[in-house]
Amino acid sequence: MAYFGSPGALATTVGGVMYMHSFQGGATLLSFGLIFVLYTMLVWWHNVLRESTLEGHHTKVIQLGLRYGCILFIVSEVMSLFAFFRAPSHSSLAPTIKIRGICPPKGIGVLDPWEIPFLNTLILPSSGAAITWAHHAIFAGKEQ
């Protein structure tokens, strides 16, 4: 699969840059790269599922390794989101001389936090609660 995955990742990267800079053939290269990457992903997932369910090759050590890998991926995503949301907070609490010591810089409009951001904040936990409620109802046998 490395024969398809590595060139697919390279084609996706180069094709994406070419497409963003309006080079001829950028969209085609990007499409081929994405197709190769998706093919690699699907074949890899197919192999993992076949090895674990039909062939029974996943020992306890392999299952533990897959579980640790999933946990480490989730932890890395949490750290990335923390860094992503920490940067604007840091810039607003300690504005640099490059933005003349004020935050937000002149010319940047600020959203009213009690309009769309507040609505999004309400929607996120309420949708999570609804999904959790439905999940528990399904497990309790109340499908109707």
C-alpha positions in Angstrom: 0.0 0.0 0.0 3.0 2.3 0.4 3.2 2.2 -3.4 -0.1 4.1 -3.5 -0.2 6.0 -0.3 3.1 7.9 -0.4 2.7 9.1 -4.0 -0.9 9.9 -3.3 0.1 12.1 -0.3 2.7 13.8 -2.5 0.2 14.3 -5.3 -2.4 15.7 -2.9 0.1 18.2 -1.5 1.6 19.3 -4.8 -1.8 19.3 -6.5 -3.4 21.3 -3.7 -0.6 24.0 -3.9 -0.9 24.0 -7.7 -4.7 24.4 -7.5 -4.5 27.2 -5.0 -2.1 29.1 -7.2 -4.2 28.4 -10.3 -1.6 26.3 -12.2 -2.9 24.2 -15.0 -3.5 20.6 -14.0 -3.6 21.3 -10.3 -7.1 20.2 -9.8 -6.4 17.0 -11.7 -3.3 16.2 -9.7 -5.2 17.0 -6.5 -8.1 14.7 -7.5 -5.7 11.8 -8.4 -3.8 12.3 -5.1 -7.0 12.2 -3.1 -8.2 9.1 -4.9 -4.9 7.3 -4.1 -5.1 8.3 -0.5 -8.7 7.2 -0.1 -7.9 3.9 -1.9 -5.0 3.3 0.5 -7.2 4.1 3.5 -10.0 1.8 2.4 -7.7 -1.1 1.6 -5.9 -0.6 4.9 -9.2 -0.6 6.9 -10.4 -3.7 5.0 -7.2 -5.5 5.8 -7.3 -4.6 9.5 -11.0 -5.7 9.8 -10.3 -9.0 7.9 -7.3 -9.8 10.0 -9.1 -9.2 13.3 -12.5 -10.7 12.6 -12.0 -13.5 10.0 -8.4 -14.5 10.6 -8.2 -13.8 14.3 -4.6 -12.5 14.1 -5.1 -9.6 16.5 -3.7 -10.8 19.8 -4.2 -9.0 23.1 -0.9 -7.1 22.5 -2.0 -5.9 19.1 -5.4 -4.9 20.4 -3.7 -3.0 23.2 -1.4 -1.3 20.7 -4.3 -0.2 18.5 -6.1 1.1 21.6 -3.1 3.1 22.7 -2.7 4.4 19.1 -6.3 5.6 19.1 -5.9 7.2 22.6 -2.7 9.0 21.5 -4.4 10.3 18.4 -7.2 11.8 20.5 -4.8 13.3 22.9 -2.8 14.9 20.1 -6.0 16.3 18.7 -6.9 17.8 22.1 -3.5 19.4 22.4 -3.8 20.8 18.8 -7.2 22.3 19.6 -5.8 23.7 22.9 -2.9 25.4 21.0 -5.3 26.7 18.3 -7.6 28.3 20.8 -4.8 29.4 23.2 -3.0 31.6 20.5 -5.8 34.2 20.1 -6.3 34.2 23.9 -2.6 34.9 24.4 -2.6 37.6 21.7 -5.6 39.4 23.3 -4.2 39.2 26.8 -0.7 40.4 25.9 -0.9 42.3 22.6 2.5 43.0 21.0 3.9 46.2 19.6 3.3 44.9 16.1 -0.4 45.5 16.6 0.2 48.7 18.5 -0.5 47.2 21.9 -4.3 47.0 21.4 -6.5 44.0 20.8 -8.3 43.7 18.5 -6.2 45.7 16.0 -7.7 48.6 14.3 -9.9 47.6 11.3 -10.9 44.2 12.8 -14.6 43.9 13.7 -15.7 42.1 16.8 -18.7 39.8 17.0 -21.2 40.3 19.8 -20.8 37.2 22.0 -24.5 37.0 22.9 -25.6 36.4 19.3 -24.2 33.7 17.0 -21.4 32.5 19.4 -23.9 32.1 22.2 -26.4 30.2 19.9 -23.6 27.9 18.8 -22.6 27.3 22.4 -26.2 26.3 23.2 -26.6 24.0 20.2 -23.4 22.0 20.8 -24.2 20.6 24.3 -27.9 20.2 23.6 -27.2 18.1 20.5 -24.7 16.1 22.4 -27.2 15.5 25.2 -29.9 14.5 22.6 -27.5 12.0 21.0 -26.5 10.5 24.3 -30.2 10.2 25.4 -31.0 8.4 22.1 -28.0 6.1 22.5 -29.0 5.1 26.0 -32.6 4.6 24.9 -31.5 2.2 22.1 -29.4 0.2 24.6 -32.4 0.1 27.0 -34.5 -1.4 24.2 -36.8 1.6 23.7 -36.3 2.0 19.9 -39.7 3.7 19.3 
